[in-house]
Amino acid sequence: MSDQNAGAEHKISTPVEFLGFEPGDDRRLADWPEIADYFRMLGRLSDRVVTEEIGRTTEGNPFIMAVISSPENLAKIDRYRAIQKRLADPRTIGDDAEADRFITEGKVVVAVTCSIHATEVGATQMSPLLAHHIATSDDEGVLRILDNVILLLIPSLNPDGLISVKKWYDSTIGTSYEGVMPPFLYHKYTGHDNNRDWFMFTQAETRLVLQHCFNAWHPQILYDLHQTRATGMRMILPPFVDPVGPNVDPILQSELAMLGSSMASELTAQGKAGVAVNVVYDAYSPNRTYQHYHGGIRVISEAASVRIASPVELQPNQLSSDRGESPTKKSWNHPMPWTPGLWRLRDIVDYDFAAVMACLNNAARNRDTWLRNFYKVGRAALSEVGGPFAYLIPTQQRDAPAASELLNVMEMGLVEIHEAVKSFQSNGVTYAPGTRVILTSQPYGAFAKTLLGPHIYPDLRAETDGAPVVPYDVTAHCLPIKMGVDVYEARSAFVAELKRLGKVQPPRGRVLLNGKDKIKAYLIRSETNASFRAINRLLEAGAKVSRAREPIRLNGSHFPQGTFVVHGSNGVSKVAETIATEESVDLFATSEIPDTPAFELVMPRIGLYRSYVPAVEEGWTRYVFDEYGFGYQSISDGDIQQGDLHKRFDAIVLPHQHTRHMHSG
């Protein structure tokens, strides 16, 4: 759904006219419905803006993206998207002459994403000011941007979080705890981890951005705006510190350093003190850097925070060093330290605005270079240098549904998957027909290599004492290990008859008859994660379920210890086929109930502890429970203090968290 440009003769309201205050004012936050309405208004009244609702958030709020460019470019938007798609995959381009024509005609696509962490409010508050400026200004620089750039502006990557944070913040104004962090996760499931989902794509917002922005448009530049602690640098930009992921193209690494330094230079030239590069943040893990494996770069900025929207007054002794960040020290990567004093939301908005404009100006002035390098990166991805030749995923797996989920991740990441038509050999091993084959010589082979292959974190040492430098973020992104799927590397080339797979289909679960008499039970093996979801659905349907304490032998078939035994009934028979199909689980129907020792299962009464100091592990645990059909009740310190928990719960889950937060939070 999109708000098409209409009625351009109507005056476009400024953000202050529309909202009743200037975004960035102390103690004022525009709420998500207001911001979304402002962008809808721009889409109606400006011929430079198309506002699209691309879907709904986890909690059902509208998720929007504004496509901003010149009227002439928007009139041919499908043409420019087609050019972008061709340049992203050089196999579709006949020769360099054709590539030159596309490069001459094409536009730089820049995606700007705001405030994925909802307490980092500055970028989302800035977004109406940015959009209004580009939609209405006839400044030479703005016109250059409009002519050479297609801007994909996502005003909030976490609308649900903005709504809840604003409600919380407003309730604190004028109290002794004004501006403190909310006592809840600002995304239903992931909290602060919502920007760690760019390699598994579990959340609704991640998938919407993937489908409608990243994969649809293949941006050369993603600029992702964040905030950090109040007592450090005023803004941190790339280049990042080491390490960079080993599969990131060298051109992209150089572009990242160039653009970040260019933006920092522009802000410093404007007199914005405290801007630093090459501190704190690395670009190693793919969980935050999808673009680096898809032909583009991800620029991140981290602006110093305030107390949500309340100013902070900082004294010199309150500025502190952390992970190489020295806010009081003048250096090559921090040429103009900030003088301590008052720091406000207005400062964050101003720095963010200036940084985005610097990014867009660079893209506009260097359009040819950005597009030509984009094509070169895509062409380099097709080479076979660096290996392995392919990854092989047999269909016979201990957990076949998990293998299907892994392939779905690859598919969502635009990785091409083939299937072996006949048996073939690789590394002296014969692989059966149906084996899934992921060739690394493809546009996004680097994404596959990063998630499917082993990785060794480099041995970096501190210059001061030689101590190991710990990773900035999690590094466990090897999916075969995480998901329990057998994936084999083919180090050298092999010959096989392959066909390209379209949509990856999950294995089809079946109801298999073991005997010809009336069905009295169904046996379900417990090796797969999906079997637990199936069992929870059966328990919910009223089935009697037990679990074998010993292996079961039945009519020549062998079932391991732990097999689920579902007692047959009319109700179970009605849902058995549906559950088998939907959960990719085989149900073995039998005319006798095994006499193997077993214990009966009931839906457990689970209490999940939720501290008033929010923990992302608590949110992820809720996500897993909801995904697999486990009922639970959230409990807090008040429930603990009431006692008698054994009367209400069979199990209490304590998510990973500092003990002091559990004890005092």
N, C-alpha and C positions, 0 to 999 in steps of 0.2 A: 504494500500500500504506500502511495506517495502523495504528498501535497504538491500538486503541480503549480507552476508559476502562473498567476492570474492577477489581474488588476494591478499592474505595475504602477498605475497612476496614483495609487494610494500611498501615503507616506509610510515609510518603514519606521516603526517606533524604535528608539534607542532602548537599550536594556534598562536604563534608569526610568524611562517613561513607562515601560511595560511592567517592570517589577515594583516600581515605587522607591527604589534605592539603587545605588551604584554597586554592582557586584564587587566585593572586596571591602566594603564598609565594615568597620568593627562591629562584631556581635550580630551580624546579619548574614543569613544564608538563604539563598534562593532554593526552594524545594524542587524536587524532580518534576512534578506536574507543571510547575511554572516554567522551568527551563524547557521541557518538552513542548509546551505550548508556544514558547518564544520561537523555537526552531520551526514549528509548524507554520507560524506566522511568516517567518522568513521564506519558507518554501512557497507560500501563497503569493507573496508580494514582490519577491526579488527574482529577477530573471537570471541571477547568478547562483541560485541555491535550489536544490531539489532535496527535500527532507523525506526520508523513507523510514517507516516503521518496519524493521526487519524481523520482528518477532516479539516474544514475550519473555520476561525474565523468570527466574526460578519461582518467584512469588507472584507472577502474573502481571507485572508492570510493563508498560511499553518500552521497547528497546529501539533507539533510533540512531540513524546515521544520516549526516548531511553531506551531499555531494556538491562541492563548490568549485566553480570554474567560470570562464567567460560564457556569455549566452551562446556564442558561436560553437564553443566546445561542447556545451551541454546539448546542443541540437544534434551533434554527431557523437553522442556519448557511446553508443554501441560500437561505432567504428573504432574509437580509441581503445575501448576494452578489447576488441578483437586484435588490434595491433599489439597491445600489451601481452595478450595470450600467445601470439606468434613469437614475439621476442623472448618470452619465457621458455619456449621450447624450440630451439634452433632446428630441430628435425623437420619442422613445418616450413622452414625457409629454404628456398632453392639454392641461393648463393649469397655472397657478400654484397652484391649489387642490390639484391632484393632487401637484404637487411638494412642497407644504407637508406633505401626509400622509406622503410618503416621508421628508422631512427629520425630521419628528417621530418616525418609527419607526426610522430608520436609525441606524447606528453609525459612528463614525470608524474608518477602517481605517489602521493604522500599521504599516508594514514596517520592521523593524530588521535591518540586515545587518552582519555582523561580520567583520573581519580579512580582507578580500579580498586584502590584501598580507600574506603569511603571516609575515613577520618582525615585523609589528605585532600581536603576540600578545594584547595586553591585552583586546580586546573579546571574542574567542572564549573566553578564560579566564573572563571576567566572565559570559558567557551562562548557565551553569548556576546561578550565584547569583541572577541576575535571574529566571530561570524558576521557581526554587524559591520565591523570595520572593512572586511573584505567584500561584503555585499554592497556597500554604499560608497566607498572611497574611490576617487578618481586619481589618487596619487600615482605617480609614475611607477613606483615599486609595486603597488598593488596591481596595477594593470599588467605589469610584466608577469606577476604571479598568475593572474587569471588567464593569460595567454599561454603560458608554458607549463602550468601545473594543474592537475586534477587533485583536489584536496578531499579526502574522505575523513570527515570530522565526526568522531563518536564522543558526544559531550559527557557521557558517563558510561564506563564499563561495568558499573555496579549501581544501577538505580535503586535497587532494594536497600542497599547499604546507605545511600544518601538519605533516603526517606527516614530510616531508623536513626541515623546519626543526627540529623537535624532535629528530630523529635526529642532525642536525648539531650542534645546541646541546649536547645531552647529551655528545657526544664531546669538546666543548671545556672542559667544567667541570673546574676545577682545573688547567688548563694556562695558559700565558702568553697564549694567544689566546682565553681564555674570552669568549664573547658576541660575537665578531666576526661579520660578515655571512657567510653561506654562499657558497662559491665556485661556485654554480650558480643558475640561474633557479628561483624557487620556484613557478612554474607551467610545465608542460612546454614550452609554446610562447611564452607572452606575458610571463612574469615580472611585473614591476611594471606592465606595460601592460594587465593584465587588467581594470582599471577604465576603460580607454579603448575598450572594445568595445561600448558601449551605443548605437552607431549602425550597426554592421555585423553584429553578432551572429554572430561566427565561431566562438566557443568553446562547448563543451558546457555549461559552467556558466552562461554568459550566457543561453543559450536556455532552460535549465531555469527560471531565475528569471523570465524573460519569460513563459514559458508558464504556470507554476503560481502565480506571485505577482503580478507587475506587470499583465499583461494579464488574468489571471483575476479579480483583486480590485480593480484601479484604486485603489490606496491614495491617500488625501489627503496622507499624509506618508510619505516614506522618510527614515529616519535611518541614515546610512552611517558607521560608526565607523572611524577611521584613527588613525595615529600619525605624528609628524613628528620633527624633530631634537631631541636632548636639550637643546641649549643655548639654546632659544628660550622662547616662552611655554609655560605648563604645559598649556593647552588653548585652541584657537582654534575659534570658532563663527561662524555668520553673524550679521549680514548680511555678504555678500561685498563685495569691492571691485569697482569698475567694471572692465570692462564686463559687463553682463548681456546675454545673447543678445537680439537685437532682436525676436524673435518670442515672447518669454515674456510671458504675460498680466500686466498691472499688479497685479491682485489677488494673484497668486502671488508677485510680487516683494515686495509689502507683507507678506504672510503669512510669507515667509521671514525678513524682517527682524524681524518681531514674535516669531516662535517662537525664533529664535536668541538674540535679546536676552533673552527671557523665561528661557530655559535658562541663559544666562550669569548673569542676575540671581539665579536660584535657587542656582547653585553658589557665587557670591560670598557670598550670605546664609548659606550653610552653612560659610563660612570657608575655602573652597577658593581659595587665592590663585593668581594668574597666569593667570586666565581673561580672554581678549581676544576682541573681535569686530572685523570689518571690517579685517582685515589679510591679506595674502598671496594669498588664494584668490579667484578670480573665478568667474562662472557663465556664461561665454561659449560654450564649446564644447559641442555636444550629445553628445560622446563620453562624458561623465561625468554628464549631466543628463537622462536619459530622461524623468523625471517632469515636468520643466518644460514638456514638450511633450505631456503626457498628463494634464493637469488637476490635478496634484499638485505638491508641492515636494520637493526633495532637500536635507535638512539634512546637513551633514558636520561632524564634529568631528575635530580633529587634536590628540591628546594627546602631550606630550613623551615620547620613548622612553627606554628604558634599554638595556643591552647584552643584548638579547632578553629574558632573565629575570633578569639579574644587575644589582644596584644600581649607580648611578653617584653619585659624590660631586662636586658642582660648586662651584667657587669663584666669587666675584663676577666676576672678570675672565674667566671662561669663558663667561658669558652674552653672546651676540652678537646684533647687529641684522642683519636680512635682509629685503629687500623691504617695508620699512615696519614690520617687527616689531621692537619695542624692549622686550625683556623686563625691563629695569631701570627703565623710565620709567613713571611714573603718568600716566594720561591718561583722557579720557572713555571710550575704548573698552578701557581696561585699568586699572580703578580700584584694583586691589589686587595690586601686583607680588609675586611669590614671592621669599622670602628664600632665597638659594642654600644648598645643603646636600645632604643625602642624598635621592635620588629613586629610588623602587623600583617594581617591577611592581605591588605592592599599591596604590600611589598611582594608577597608571593605571587599575587595576580599580575603585577607589573613585570616581574622577572619571567614568569611563564609566558606572558604575552610577547615580550621581547624575544624570548628564546624560540618560540614558534615562528615568529616573523623572520628571524634570522635563518631558521631552517628552510622556510619556504623561499626566501630570497636566494639562498644558495642553490636550491633545486631549480629555480627559474633561470638564474644566470648561467647555470651549467647543464642545461637540459640535454644537449648533445652528449656530453660526457657521461651523465647518469644513464642514459639509454644505451649508449655504446658499451659501457662496462657491464650493464645488465645482460646484454646479449653475449658478451665475452664470458661472463660467469656461467651462463646457461650452456654455452658451447664447451667450456672446460668440464662441466659435469658429465658430458657424454664420453669423455676419454676413459680409458681403462687403467690409468696410472694410479698406483697406490693400493689397488685391490681392497678386499677380495673380489673375485669375479661375480659371485652371487651368494645369496643365502637360500638354504633349502629347508622347507618346513613340511615334513611328511604328514599325511592325513591320519596315520595311526599315532595317536597321542594318548598319554595317560588321561589328559584333560582336554578332549577335543573342543568343547565350547570355549575354553580359554584360548586355544590356538586361533579359533575364529575371532575372538575379541582382539587378539594381537593383530591379526590381519585387518580387522576393521580400523584399528589405529593407523596402520600403514595406509589404508585406503583414504581415510579422512585427511591424512597428511600428503595426499596426491602421489603416493608411491605406487608405481605400476606393479601389478602382480600377475604372474603367468602360472599356467598349470601344465604339467608334463602330460602329453598325450600318450606316450609310450614310456616304458621303463628306460632308464639311462644310467650311466655310471659317472661318478665324480669321486676323485681321490681314492679310487679302487673300491668304492662302495656302490652297490646297485640300489637305485631309488625307484619306487613303484610308480606306475601311472597315477596321476592325480596329485603327485607331490607339488606343493606350491613353490614357485621359484621367483625370487626377487633379484633381478639383475641390478648391479650397482651402477652400470653405465646408463643412466637415465637422468632426467632433469633434477630429480630430488633424491638421487641415490645417497647423497650425504646424510639425509634425514634417516634413511634406512640403516646406513652404516653406524650412525650415532646411537640408535636405539636397539639394534640387533647384535652388534658386535661387542666384544670385551673392551673395556677401557681402563687405563691405569692413570690415576691422577699423578701429575708430575711432581717430582720431589723439589719443591721450592723452599728456599731457606731465607730466614730474616737476615738482613744485612748487619743488624746489631749483634746478635748472639748466635746466629746460625741455627736457631730453632726452626722446626718445620712450620711453614705457613699453612694454616688450615684453610680448607675451601670456604668461600663466602657462603655458599648455599649447598643444598643436598646434591650428591653426585651419583645416587643410585638410580640410573635410568636405563639399565640393561634389561629390556623387557623379557627376554627368555628366562632370565633368572628370577625376575620379579613375579612372573606369571606362571612359572612352571611349565614352559613349553619347550619342546626339543626343536632347536634351530641349529643348522649345521652350516659352517662356512665352506664355500668352494673357493679355495685359494687360487686355483688356476682354471682356465677356460675348459669347458666340456661341450660335447655335441648332444643336443636333445631337441626333440620336436615339441615345441611349446605353443600354447595358445593364450592370448591375453584374456584375463578374467575381467568380467564387468563388475557387477556388484558382488561382493563377498557374501555368500550365503552361509548361515550357521548350519552345523550338522543337523539333520532332521531326526528328531527323536521318534521312537516307535514303541508300540505296544506289541511285544513278541510273545507268542503263545508257547508255553512249555507244558504240553499235555493237551488232551482233547476234551476233558470233562469240564464241568462248571468251574469258573475261576473263583478260587478262594483266597488268593493273595497275589500281590505284585512285589517283585524284588527289584530294588534300585541300588546299583553300586554307588559307593560313596566317594569314589576317587575324584569326582569333578565338583568344582564349586557350585555349578548349577544344580546339582542334586539336592543341595541344602535349600535352595529356593523352591524346588519342586516339593520337597517334604513339608516346608512351611505352608505352602498352598494346600497340600493335602490335609494337614492338621487343621488349617483354617476351615476346610470343608467338612470337618468332623470325622475324618478317617482315624482309625486306630493304627498306630505305627509303632513298631519296635525295632531294635537294632541288635544284630547278631553279635554275640560275644565270641563266637567261633566261626570258622569257615563253614559254608553250606555247600553240600553236594546234592544236586537234584536232577534226576533224569539225565545224568551224564554231564551236566553243566556244573561249573565250579564258581562259587561266589565267595569273595574274601571276607574275613572278619570285618565287622563294621557295616556290612550290607544292611540296608533298610528293608524291613518287611512290612508291607502295607496290607492290612487285612481287607479282603474284598467285601464290597457291599454295593447295592444299587447306586448309592451316591458316588462312591469312588469310581465305579465303572463309567458313569456319565462324564466325569471330568478327566479320566485317565488319558484319553487320546489327546485332549486339548493341552493338558500339562506336558505330556511327552513332546508334542510339537513345539509349543511355545518356549519350553525350557531346554530343548535339545538334549533330552534325557531319555534313555531307553527304560521302559518298564517291562519286566519279564513276568508275564502272567502265568500262574501255575494253579493246578487243580488241587493242590494240597498245601497246607500250612507247614513249613519246616518245623521239625521238633528240636532244632538247634537252640541251646540256651540263649536267651535274649532279654533285654530290658525294654520296658515300654517307654515311649517318648511322649512328653506333653509339651505344649508351648511354654517355654520358661518365662517366669516373671522377672524381667530384667530391670534393674535400676541403674541408670547411667548418671554418674556424678557430673554435675555442672557447677563449676566454681564461678564466683562473681568476678574472678579474673579470667577472662575468656581464653580458652585453649583450642587451637586449631584441631588438635587430635580428638577433642570431644566432638567437634563438628564432623570431622571425617568419619568417626565411629557411627554417628547418627546416619550419615550418608550410606555406609555399608549396611547398617541395620535396615534402613528403608529399602535399599536396593534388593536385599535378600529376604525381606518379609519377616524380619524379627520384630516382634512387639517390644516396646520398652517404655519406661517412664523416666523422665529427667528428674533428678533429685538434687537438692541443694543442702547447704549446711543446716537449715532449719529442719529438714527431714532427718538428717543424721542425728541431730540433737534430741529429736523426739524418741529415738530408740525403737526397739522391737522391729528392726528392719527385717528380721528373719520371718516375721509373720506376713510381710508384704511382698518379699522378693525371694526368688531362688538364687539369684546371682546379682552381684553389684560390680559394675565395671568402673574402674578408675582410670580414665585416660591419662596418658603421659603428661605430667605437669610438675613444675617445681613444688616440692612439698610445702614450702612456705605459702604458696598461693592456695594450696588445698587447705592448709591449716588456718590461714588468716583471711583468705579471700572468699 
